[in-house]
Amino acid sequence: MPGDIQMAGAESTAVRPTVFVTVGSMFPFDRFVKAVDDWAAGQDMEILAQIGEGAYEPRNMRWVRRLARPEYEAAMAGADLVIAHAGVGSVVSAGEHCKPIVLLPRRHAMAEHTSDHQVETANALRGKAGILVADDETEIPARIDEAMAMTAETREAIARTADPAFIARIRSFILQTPAPGAG
């Protein structure tokens, strides 16, 4: 049933970092979910994964197929770290909550998306405060370690809004682009 959290492993009441994993809402991303689940096997932290409609079901972390928007926002707000596909919505949500995020872009050649726009998005965001990019699933553990090692000062550097120069470029593009059917 959508929204029912499936348990993997024993529950503990210990206070420890919280990780929110999300694949977005459009396509399955089993390669990503399995890689994070493999990493989760050796961790002592609260991990919740929103896995979508993929075939792989995690064994080492709590998971749910889909979260309603309020539950998604609560998971994002309560996380110490977000691990996600390189979808703009996930990046924006993490930014709005000032959460560091580890990204793994979906790849067209692996039939994970209809284009390589997530690779392009990840490359454009690489090096920005609070954003770490794994180029493939083998890099996920190292990027998570980097994110978990961030200091409070580094986390505070994560912008809640887009860079003003970026906003200006978008505004300029929109204002200079003729409306459909305009002469």
N, C-alpha and C positions, 0 to 999 in steps of 0.2 A: 504494500500500500504506500503511495507517495507520502513522504514525510516521516515514515516509520524508520527510526535509526536502527541499523543492524549492528550488533555487537561482534567484535572480533577481539578475542583475548580477554583477560580479566580486567575488571574495573578497579580503580583505586581512588581513594578520596584525598590522596596527597596533592598538595598545591605544586603545580609545575607548569612549564610553558604550554601554551595552547596553540595548536597549528590548525588552520583551516585550509583545506584542499578543495579546489573547484575546477571543474572541466568546462564550465559554461553551460549553456542550455541547448546548443544546436546539434552537436555531433558527439558520438562516443570518442573516448581517447584512452583506450585500454593500455597502450604502451606507457603512457604517463601514470595512470592509476597503479599499474603493476610496479613501476619503478619506485613510486612513493611508498607503496605498501611494503616493498622489499626493504626500503630504508627504515620504515616504521617498526620492523621486527625487533630492532635492537634499541628502541627508544623508550624512555620512561617519561612520557609527556602525553597530554590529552591531544588527540588528533581526531578531527572530524572531516570526512571527505564527502563531497557532493559529486557523485560519479556519473550521473546521467544514465543513458540507456546502453552502456557498454556491456560486453559479455563477461568481463573480468570482475569478480567480486572479491574485495579485499579480505584478507585473513588476519591482518595485524593492526587494523585501525577501525574505529567506528565509521559507518558510512550510511549514506542515504542516496537514493536515486535523484531526487529533486527536493529543493527547499522552496517554500513559498517566500515571497519577497521579505516579509518581516523576519522570518527565521534566518534567511540568508544574511540580512543586515545585522542581526544579533550575532551570528557566527563570525562575521567580519569584524564587528566592533569588539568582540571578546577575544579575538585572536592576538597572539604575540607575533605571529608570522603567517603570511598567506603564501600558498604554493599553488600556481595556476597555469593554465594554458596562456598563451600570449594574446588573449582577447582584450580589446580596449575596455570593455565593460568591467572586467576583473581588475585591470590596472587602475581604472578611474575609481572603482569602489575602494580598493586598497589605499589609494591616495587620499580619498575623502576621509578615511579613518586613520590616516598617518601610519599605516602598517607597512613594514618592509614586505617585499614580494619577490619570490623566486618564480621565474617564468621558464616554461618549456614550450617553444612554438610547435604547433601542429605543422606537418609537412604534406604538401600536395602529393609528392612522389610515394608517400606511404598511405595514400587514400584517407588521410585524416581531415582534409579540408578540400575545398574546390580550387584553391590557389595557395600561393606561398605568402600571402599578405601577413600572416603571423610571424614569419621569419623576418620580414621587412619591419614590422612593428617592433619586434624584439631588438633588432639591430639599431633601430632609431632610439630606443630607450636605454640601450646598453650604457652603463656608466653613470646614469642618473641616480641621484640620492635615493637609497632604499630599494633600488631595482637591481636584481641579480639575474643574469640569463644563463641557463644551461643550454648548450648547443645540442646536446643529445641526453638521453636518459642516464648515461653513465656519469654525467656531471652533476646530477641532482644532489647527491649527498654532500659534495664539496660546496655547492652554492648554499645549501641549507646551513651548513656549518658556518659559512661566512655571515649569513644573515643572522644567525643566533648569536654570533659574537659581536654584533653591532652594539655600540654604546648608546646610552640615552641621548647623547649629543647628536650622534648620527641619525637616530630615529627622529629626532626633532627637526632634522634638516629635510625630511620628506615633505614635499609641498602638498598642501590641500587643494591647490588650484593649478591650472596649467601656467607655464611660463608666459609672461606678458608678451614677449616677442612672438611666441607661437600663436597666441590669441590674435595678435595684430596681423600675422600672415593669413590666418583663416578669415578674419574679418575682411581683409583686402581682397582675398580670392572671391568671397561671397559677393562683395559689392561690385566687383569687376566682371563677374560672370553673368552674361545675359540670361534672363528668364527663358524657359522653353517657349518657343513660338515667337519670341521677341525678335524684331528685325535688326 
